[in-house]
Structures are given as structure tokens and as C-alpha cells.
Amino acid sequence: MKQNPTSDLKVGEFLVESGIISESQLNEALLLQKDNAERLVGEILVTLGVLSKEDLIMAMEMYLMTTNNQPRHVDEWLDQDEIDMLLEKMRAKNSGR
């Protein structure tokens, strides 16, 4: 069975490959995440001031459209409940490693 390589793309890798953040910014966020495993890279990037919350939302929409992990209606702004749902889904997927 052939897999779509973009479906395995991590959010941080997507942000770097898309030119939204630099590799050094991702590395800094990943380093901080080691001490805060419950926090997602996107949350850390917002806390660091690398991305605004709005930039993260738009980047997540782009990520979902680019990968196979997309809800049916990605073309609209996500509301807070949808963001919370996405974050929870990503946490569950990451803790399954």
C-alpha cells in the first residue's frame, strides 16, 4: 500500500517547509517542548511570539488542507471549539507514540 508522504508530515516540519517559521525557531520550540511535553509546538511558538494565534490558525488550516488529516470544511476560520478539538486530537496522536 502506497502512503501519501504529506500525511505523515509533522506540523513543525510543515511550518518550516512552508517558510512560516525558520528551522532554528522550530528547534527552539522543540527544545522547550522536551520540558513541557503536554504542550504542542504551535502553542509554544505562539508563547515565544514567533507566531500570533491568528497565524497559527491559518497555518493549521493550510496544514490540514495539505495533509490527509482534514475535516470537511477547512475553508472557513476555525472557531475556538474547533481549535480545541484539533489540539486535543493532535495531543492524542502524539501521545500514542
C-alpha positions in Angstrom: 0.0 0.0 0.0 1.4 3.4 -1.0 1.3 6.2 1.6 1.0 9.8 0.8 4.2 11.4 2.2 2.4 14.6 3.2 0.0 12.7 5.5 3.0 11.9 7.8 4.3 15.4 7.8 4.5 16.8 11.3 3.2 20.3 11.9 6.6 21.8 12.8 8.1 20.3 9.6 5.2 21.8 7.6 5.7 25.2 9.1 9.4 25.2 8.2 8.9 23.8 4.7 6.2 26.4 4.0 8.5 29.2 5.1 6.2 30.2 8.0 8.9 29.7 10.6 12.7 29.0 10.5 14.3 25.8 11.4 16.0 27.4 14.3 12.6 28.7 15.6 11.3 25.1 15.3 14.3 23.7 17.1 13.9 26.2 20.0 10.2 25.2 20.3 11.1 21.5 20.3 13.7 22.0 22.9 11.2 23.8 25.1 8.7 21.1 24.4 11.0 18.5 26.0 10.4 20.1 29.4 6.7 20.7 28.6 5.6 17.5 26.9 1.9 18.3 27.3 2.3 21.5 25.2 2.1 21.4 21.4 4.7 23.0 19.2 2.2 25.5 17.9 1.3 26.6 21.4 5.0 27.1 22.2 5.6 29.1 19.0 2.7 31.5 20.0 4.1 31.8 23.5 7.5 32.6 22.1 6.0 35.3 19.9 7.1 33.6 16.7 3.5 33.3 15.5 0.4 35.1 16.5 -2.7 32.9 17.4 -4.2 34.0 14.1 -1.1 33.0 12.2 -1.2 29.6 13.9 -4.8 29.1 13.0 -4.2 30.0 9.3 -1.1 27.7 9.3 -3.2 24.8 10.8 -5.8 25.3 8.1 -3.1 25.1 5.5 -1.6 22.1 7.2 -5.0 20.3 7.2 -5.6 21.1 3.6 -2.2 19.8 2.6 -2.4 16.6 4.5 -5.0 13.9 4.7 -5.9 14.9 8.2 -8.6 17.4 7.2 -12.2 18.0 8.3 -14.7 18.6 5.6 -14.9 22.4 5.8 -11.4 23.8 6.1 -12.0 26.9 4.1 -13.6 28.9 6.9 -11.9 30.3 10.0 -11.8 27.8 12.8 -13.7 28.7 15.9 -12.3 28.1 19.4 -14.2 24.8 19.8 -12.6 23.5 16.5 -9.2 24.7 17.6 -9.6 22.9 20.9 -10.7 19.8 19.2 -7.7 19.9 16.8 -5.3 20.4 19.7 -6.8 17.5 21.6 -6.7 15.3 18.5 -3.0 16.2 18.0 -2.2 15.6 21.6 -3.8 12.1 21.4 -2.0 11.3 18.2 1.4 12.4 19.7 0.9 10.6 23.0 0.3 7.4 21.0 4.0 7.1 20.1 
